[in-house]
Amino acid sequence: LENERSLQLCDRMGFKSISNLKTLIFSRFFPKVSSTVFRIKEHEKREVLTHIRNFYSTYSCTSFENIFKNDAYFVLKKEGRIVAGVQAHKVNWVMEEIPDFIGKVIKYIVPHTPLLNRLINPKHYHFLAFEGLFFENEIYTEELLESVCAELNVYSGIIWADEKSHLYLILKKCSLGFLNKLNDDVSA
């Protein structure tokens, strides 16, 4: 882990690491809305919660308390059936300090570079925090995430996953976009 002081504090308190979470960044320069992706309807919530619980049935430390928040849960339907879904939370960060050479590039060059400044602006980094992602088939993942970005007028999103999980292994196979290629697989 990169935060040594936090790790030392956890050690002194007797905490043990049980998992290593990785940050995955999804991005698109020109996200497109899919005709198969919709905001969830009230009568679909029970079905979607069942899908989510089944998808994460072998996971520990899961929480679904923010699912369906702010009318921002989206589903992908094929032949009228819900086959994938994700909760999206709009987030805005101000990046005051970004270490190393890449930090200087992001802070001083990217904001003035067409297209790149769509994906990341250190003074106003707008992105989606994804959670409650489920899918019957991984081929639906990119279409779903891209459409949600387009719908919410954002160019990137972040999802955290245990590096040993089925979800992480599948997401790593997906075409997550330009920002994920720059990401150093930050761990927590």
N, C-alpha and C positions, 0 to 999 in steps of 0.2 A: 504494500500500500504506500501511496505517496505522502500521506499525512502522518509523519512519524510521531508527532506529539499526541495525536489522537490515538494512535496505536499503542503508545506507551501508557497512556491513561487507561485504556481498556485493559491492558495487561495487569496494571496495578489493581484494578477493581475486580480482577478475576474473570473477566469476560473471555469467552473463547470464540474464535471465528468459526462459523458454521457454513459460510457460503462466501463466494466472491461474485459480486454483481458487476456486470460490464455495461457501459453506456454505448448504445447503438444510435446512430443519427441517420434518419431518413431525410432525403432532400430531393427536390426537383426544381430545376430552373423555370419550367413551364408546366406546373401541375394541371391535369385535366380532370374535369368532373366526369364521373362514370354514370351512365344511365341505370346502372344496377346497384348504386349505393344510395341509401336513404337514411334520414334521421329516424330513430326508432319511434314507433308509435306506442302509446300507453298499453294497448292490449298485447304487445309483443314482449314486454319486459320480463314476464315470468319465463317465457320460452328462452330468451337470451340469457337470463340468469342461470337457467339449467345448463345451457351450452357452456357458459363460463365455468360453472362449478365442475362440470364433467372434464373440461379441458385442463383445469388446474387441480384435479382430484389427487394427484400424486405429489403435489407441491405442499410444503409447509410454509408458514409465515405469509399467507396470502390475506389480502384485505380487499373487500369489494364495497366498502362504504362510500366511495366516491363515484361508483358506477351510476350512470343516468343523471349525473349532476349537470345543471345548467342546460338541459336539453341538448347535450353534446355527445350522445352515444349514437354511433352510426353502424348500420348493418349493410352487408352485401347480400343480395338475393340472386339466386339462379333458379329459374323456372318456378318463381313464387316462394321458394324456400330460403330461409335465412341460413347462410353457409359460413359467414364470417362477421365479426363485429369488433369495434374498438371505441373506447372512451377517449375524447380529446379535450385537454385542458389548455386554454390559451395562456401563454406565459410571456413575459417581457423581462429580459435581463439587461443590465448595464454592466459591461465588462470594464472594470476600472484598471485591473492589472492582469496582463496576460504574459506569462513567462516565456523566455527563450526567443529565438529568432522568429519562429512561426507566430509568436505573440505580437512581435513588432510588425510583421507583415499584415496580420489581421487588423491591428489597431490603426496603422498608418497608410497602408496601400489598398486593402480590400474595400474600404468605404468609398474609394474613388475609382474603383474598377467596375465598369458596367457588367451586369449579370452576376458577378461574385457578390456585389453589394446587395443583391436580392436575397441571397442565402444567409448572409451574416453581416450585421452592422453592430460593432461593439458598443455603440451608444444606445442603440435600440434593437436588441436582438429578440425579434418576435419568433416564437416557435410554439409547437404543440407538445405537451407532455402526454404520451399515449399510455393507457393502461387498460386492463381488462380485454386485451386482444385475444381473440380466439379465431380458429379457422378449421374447417373440415379438411381443406386441402391447402397447402402452402402457396399454390398458384394464385390464390385470391388475395394474398397479403399486400403485394405491391399496388394492385388496383385499388384496394380499400384505402390504404394510407395516402396514396396520391390524390384520390378523390376527396378525402377529408381535408387535406391541405388546400386543395383548390376551393372547396366549399367555404372554408374559413379564411381564405385569402392569406395563407401563410405558405412559406416555401420549405420549411423543415419541421421535423418533429423528433423527439427523443423518447427512447424506450429503454428501460433498464431490465436486465435479465441475468439470472444466475448462469455463469459460464458453463455449468454442467447440465443445464436444463435442455429439454427438447426444444423449447421456444428459442433459446439462444442459438442452438445449432442450426435450426431452420432459418432464422433471420440472417445468420451469417452467410447463408447460401443465396439469399435474395440480392437483387440489385438495389442497394440502399441509396445510392447516389454519391455525388461528389464529396459532400461533407464527411461522410463516413470513411471515405478513402483517406482523408486528412486526420481522422480521429485516431488517437493512439490507444484505443481500447482502455479508457480510464476505468480503474477498478475501485470498488468500495466494499 
